[in-house]
Each structure stands twice: as C-alpha cells, then as structure tokens.
Amino acid sequence: MEFKYNGAKTWLDDENGKQIAVLDHPEVRPGVVCFTHTFVDDCLRGQGVAGKITQFAVDRLKEEGKKIELTCSYSIKWFAKHPEYTELLADPEAEAEKARQLAGPACGVKQ
C-alpha cells in the first residue's frame, strides 16, 4: 500500500485515483493537528487498513514534530491501544478521558 500525505490528510487511492481510505488531520493551531475522521472503503474492510493509515500518519507527524488532538472515535481507540505514542498527544489526559467515555463502533470502521 502506498499512502499519500499532504499535512492535512493521509489517503490511499485505487488504480483509478479514487480515494479508498482517508484519515483527515487538519492543523488546528501551529504545530497541532486534529485527527477528525477515518474512512475505509468497503473493498478494504477487514484488512487492517484503518490501523495502517493511522500508523503511517502518526509516523509522519512524529517526524515533523507535530502534536495530535483526537475527535475521530477510531483514532481515540487506536491511541488507547498504542500507549507508546502518548507523547505525541497534545493533551494526553484529555485524550485518555475521551477513550474512557467512548463506546460503540468507531466511525463505522470494523476493528
């Protein structure tokens, strides 16, 4: 899989250029992005693509020295399962509280 990245989103195109997986992460203030939405097309469901695109984006943002806030339910759950990336969160305590309160499916993405 060859993910594309432009600072505000990370995505995967199919062979026709259609976006089939997207993680939106616009900058909300200097040096801080917010993971707002994760989408994976049905053709990729069950292949771990949501986790892979999140990992790719996290690695790129870490290289850039950016911090991350979370509003996407999938991303909140992902970070809760990957405490090794806590230092990338702009407010780890606030994100941990979101994870504790979160229940139900994450953005419709099957985990």
PyMOL commands that set and color helices and strands:
alter all, ss='L'
color gray80, all
select helices_A, chain A and resi 42-44+49-64+73-81+83-88+92-101
alter helices_A, ss='H'
color red, helices_A
select strands_A, chain A and resi 4-5+9-13+19-24+27-29+32-35+37-40+67-70
alter strands_A, ss='S'
color yellow, strands_A
deselect
rebuild
show_as cartoon
